[in-house]
């Protein structure tokens, strides 16, 4: 198994591409060790003391390191964990979590929220995934779109510029009801 790595705009994160499907549908974000119980892969990565976050995308794993650690030392250990996990054929998420992720959704959205979600899904999320992250719609209220940033986007120095100059301008262009975009 050959695992490629890519740098992200966030110097604290690195994107690992194992050359296979990581998540069949959706994404999973683990911001701390306590939340990792849902994923055997995330649990194992958090056993490395320098790991402070794990994000699972369609075909990649983004790992965030603690501020004082060095990728030169951490990267080989992360590669070893990912390689061992996939070559052993272990699941990425626990079976109950996979079913729950597929069942999420639910209530009917109004027309503006539907347009916002469609633009995010078709134009924003693919671009952000290329950098090892994800942006999830949270709410639309009084002209303000609230988005949750995950993976390499969380804590990235350029995320505010991406949010304001990129996403906000695009949404305001296509949807006049949008006046601002904020991260939560």
Secondary structure, 3 states (H helix, E strand, C coil): CCCEEEECCCCCEEEEECCCCCCCCCCEEECCHHHHHHCHHHHHHHCCCCEEEEEECCCCEEEEECCCCCHHHHHHHHHHHHHHHHHCCCCCCCHHHHHHHHHCCCCCCCHHHHHHHHHHHHHHHHHHHHCCEEEEEEEEECCEEEEEEEECCCCCCCHHHHHHHHHHHHHHHHCCCCCEEEEC
